[in-house]
Amino acid sequence: MMEGVTLLVLLAAASLWMVVAHGRLIKAKNEVYDSWAAVEDVLERRDQLIAVLGGLAQGRMGRDERSGVLVARLVQRCREAYGAEAVAQAEDALAAEVADLLHVVALSPGLIADPEAADLPGRIARLGAKVDEVVQVYNDAARRLNVLVVAFPSSMVAKMYGFRRVGYYEPQGASAPQRGEWV
């Protein structure tokens, strides 16, 4: 009789542990989703400003029309990318072209004097700094989930319920030109 009670207590404890572990995994996954939504929001706002800047370059600076068209294509590629790694690669390509575009804008006083464009480089720079902040939050949440997915004993529950590791947002180059270049 005593063995049956002990077995029942052990089963109850194991069941309770599985429920708690599953709850921790769900919480970590939700943190990843929420923080990724914040990353996408800030990137989208920055990309919209970059698209406006590219349109201004295309519309007002005939010699840099190719740059404006390329920026528009790269912004579209960023919007279509799926997953942290793919978005980081697309943003890398965009950042390199935006650095060139901002250099041209800085050398074009007529464009900067335009009230529409006067603060665009500064606004883009401020959103670039915000990107760095929200990416750090996302990568921290991704790390916490990944630890739970691979670490024993929570990995058993993760495997049972199909939890997978998530990618980190790690741009290969500079995520954006240095602030001194933007302002």
Protein Blocks (a to p, Z undefined) as FASTA:
>chain_A
ZZmmmmmmmmmmmmmmmmmmmmmmmmmmmmmmmmmmmmmmmmmmmmmmmmmmmmmmmmmm
mklmmmmmmmmmmmmmmmmpgcjklmmmmmmmmmmmmmmmmmmmmmmmklmmpmklmmmm
mmmmmmmmmmmmmmmmmmmmmmmmmmmmmpcfklmmmmmnopacddddddfbdfbdcfkl
mZZ
